[in-house]
Amino acid sequence: MPKMLTGKKTQQYTPEFKVKAVEWSHQAHRSVKSVAEALDIHPFMLSRWRKEYREGKFAMKRVKKAPADAKKKSRSRMKLLA
């Protein structure tokens, strides 16, 4: 069966936007409903983001650690400069 084209496009939100919205909604004087209205999103969507945030699904990409030998090289370079 072919897809129905309705002309509507689903809004995509970045993980950064979602995290900011969740953190904003966790402030003591704010409610999920008021934050959702301010961001022009449905309160259920914000509630779902809050759940995903608790589950760690919005973990930001971590910077890879430098290899141990790279740290040694940088230390030896610092000693040479001193």
Backbone bond lengths (Angstrom), bond angles and torsions (degrees), N, CA, C in turn:
res aa  C-N    CA-C-N  psi(-1)  N-CA   C-N-CA  omega(-1)  CA-C   N-CA-C  phi
1 M - - - 1.452 - - 1.533 108.22 -
2 P 1.326 118.76 130.93 1.466 120.89 -178.76 1.527 111.45 -71.43
3 K 1.334 113.88 154.04 1.462 119.56 178.14 1.512 110.28 -69.77
4 M 1.318 115.11 147.39 1.458 121.16 175.47 1.523 107.64 -88.75
5 L 1.284 117.54 127.46 1.452 121.49 177.10 1.520 108.34 -99.99
6 T 1.324 115.92 113.81 1.458 119.97 -177.38 1.524 112.49 -98.52
7 G 1.336 116.89 -14.23 1.452 119.44 -178.69 1.513 112.78 89.15
8 K 1.332 117.49 -7.50 1.460 120.56 178.42 1.517 109.37 -87.55
9 K 1.309 115.81 141.13 1.445 120.87 177.74 1.521 108.59 -116.73
10 T 1.307 116.28 129.94 1.454 121.20 -179.76 1.519 109.08 -73.99
11 Q 1.322 115.65 133.96 1.457 121.26 178.94 1.519 109.77 -72.26
12 Q 1.313 117.05 132.32 1.458 122.27 176.19 1.523 108.64 -105.43
13 Y 1.310 117.37 132.16 1.459 122.31 -179.81 1.524 109.16 -114.23
14 T 1.311 116.15 141.50 1.455 120.73 179.54 1.527 109.89 -74.84
15 P 1.321 116.65 154.80 1.469 119.02 176.11 1.530 112.15 -59.03
16 E 1.320 117.19 -34.21 1.461 120.70 178.84 1.524 110.67 -63.11
17 F 1.334 116.60 -42.93 1.464 121.41 178.46 1.529 109.94 -61.80
18 K 1.325 115.79 -44.51 1.463 120.59 -178.43 1.529 110.96 -62.86
19 V 1.330 116.42 -43.01 1.461 120.42 -179.93 1.521 110.32 -63.77
20 K 1.335 117.09 -43.49 1.471 120.36 179.00 1.528 110.20 -61.70
21 A 1.326 116.90 -42.30 1.464 120.79 179.88 1.521 110.72 -63.27
22 V 1.319 117.02 -43.27 1.465 121.31 -179.86 1.523 110.27 -65.06
23 E 1.329 116.66 -45.77 1.466 119.47 -179.98 1.522 110.86 -63.08
24 W 1.321 116.60 -38.00 1.463 121.37 177.83 1.535 109.98 -63.25
25 S 1.335 115.98 -40.73 1.463 119.94 -178.10 1.525 112.45 -72.78
26 H 1.335 118.07 -16.85 1.460 121.40 178.69 1.529 112.55 -84.54
27 Q 1.315 117.52 -8.67 1.461 119.67 178.19 1.523 109.11 -65.60
28 A 1.315 115.75 145.50 1.467 122.30 -171.24 1.531 113.39 -59.25
29 H 1.296 118.29 -38.34 1.467 120.92 -174.18 1.530 113.47 -92.26
30 R 1.331 117.52 8.42 1.468 120.48 -179.01 1.525 110.73 -115.74
31 S 1.313 115.16 149.05 1.462 120.14 175.91 1.525 108.67 -113.49
32 V 1.316 115.34 161.06 1.462 120.54 178.26 1.527 109.42 -58.91
33 K 1.318 115.96 -42.90 1.465 120.55 -177.46 1.534 111.32 -62.51
34 S 1.334 117.31 -44.90 1.469 119.58 -177.76 1.524 111.59 -68.27
35 V 1.326 117.33 -38.53 1.465 120.38 178.30 1.521 109.85 -67.02
36 A 1.322 117.10 -42.92 1.465 120.71 179.07 1.529 111.30 -61.39
37 E 1.322 116.84 -41.65 1.466 120.02 178.15 1.518 110.90 -64.12
38 A 1.333 116.89 -41.37 1.461 120.69 -179.68 1.523 111.70 -64.81
39 L 1.324 117.05 -33.34 1.464 121.50 -178.79 1.527 112.80 -92.86
40 D 1.326 115.98 -1.93 1.465 122.28 -179.86 1.531 111.86 59.28
41 I 1.347 114.48 46.79 1.459 120.88 174.78 1.523 107.78 -129.11
42 H 1.306 116.90 163.88 1.457 121.44 179.72 1.527 109.05 -75.89
43 P 1.332 118.31 138.41 1.466 120.95 179.56 1.531 113.38 -56.28
44 F 1.329 117.12 -32.91 1.466 119.70 178.49 1.521 111.03 -63.33
45 M 1.343 117.21 -37.13 1.458 121.10 179.63 1.533 110.03 -63.95
46 L 1.331 115.93 -43.62 1.456 120.00 178.49 1.527 110.69 -64.48
47 S 1.312 117.29 -39.35 1.468 120.93 177.24 1.526 110.63 -62.49
48 R 1.316 116.54 -40.01 1.468 120.82 178.13 1.526 110.11 -65.66
49 W 1.340 117.76 -40.59 1.465 121.14 176.96 1.515 110.83 -62.76
50 R 1.342 116.99 -39.11 1.462 120.53 178.93 1.528 110.34 -62.49
51 K 1.337 116.88 -40.35 1.464 121.51 178.42 1.531 109.93 -65.08
52 E 1.326 116.77 -45.64 1.463 121.14 179.67 1.530 110.65 -63.88
53 Y 1.324 116.67 -35.40 1.465 121.67 177.86 1.535 109.73 -63.88
54 R 1.333 116.46 -44.22 1.469 120.68 177.98 1.521 111.41 -61.45
55 E 1.326 115.97 -35.01 1.463 121.07 -178.96 1.525 112.50 -81.08
56 G 1.330 117.04 -4.51 1.462 121.11 177.24 1.516 114.93 82.00
57 K 1.308 117.83 20.76 1.466 120.48 -178.18 1.523 113.12 -77.69
58 F 1.328 117.55 -12.96 1.455 120.05 179.95 1.515 111.73 -104.42
59 A 1.316 117.12 25.02 1.465 119.69 -179.36 1.521 108.51 -59.74
60 M 1.307 114.90 126.15 1.454 119.66 179.70 1.522 108.98 -70.03
61 K 1.319 115.24 153.34 1.451 119.08 179.00 1.524 108.61 -63.30
62 R 1.301 115.18 129.87 1.455 120.06 -178.98 1.520 109.61 -88.39
63 V 1.302 114.60 146.64 1.458 120.03 176.82 1.512 107.37 -75.19
64 K 1.319 115.16 133.05 1.451 118.86 179.79 1.518 109.50 -66.86
65 K 1.302 115.22 142.12 1.457 120.33 178.12 1.522 109.06 -74.73
66 A 1.304 114.72 145.47 1.462 119.72 176.55 1.527 108.44 -71.51
67 P 1.310 116.89 146.78 1.468 119.16 177.40 1.523 110.94 -60.86
68 A 1.309 116.24 153.80 1.463 121.14 -177.08 1.523 112.05 -58.88
69 D 1.338 117.38 -38.41 1.459 119.18 -178.98 1.532 111.76 -69.24
70 A 1.319 117.90 -26.12 1.459 121.07 176.74 1.522 110.20 -67.66
71 K 1.326 116.87 -36.47 1.465 120.50 177.37 1.515 110.44 -65.52
72 K 1.340 116.44 -40.89 1.463 120.27 179.37 1.518 110.71 -63.39
73 K 1.352 115.89 -40.85 1.460 120.04 -179.97 1.526 110.86 -64.27
74 S 1.333 116.68 -41.56 1.462 119.27 -179.21 1.519 110.92 -67.56
75 R 1.330 118.05 -34.48 1.465 121.58 177.22 1.525 110.78 -66.49
76 S 1.333 115.70 -42.87 1.465 118.53 -179.99 1.521 110.77 -66.23
77 R 1.323 117.66 -35.22 1.460 121.27 176.69 1.531 110.82 -65.42
78 M 1.324 115.84 -39.92 1.471 119.96 178.99 1.527 109.78 -64.45
79 K 1.333 117.54 -38.39 1.463 120.28 178.32 1.520 110.61 -64.80
80 L 1.326 117.41 -38.90 1.459 121.04 179.09 1.526 110.88 -65.58
81 L 1.305 117.12 -35.69 1.471 120.68 -179.16 1.520 112.01 -75.15
82 A 1.318 117.04 -24.51 1.482 120.47 -175.77 1.500 113.06 -79.58
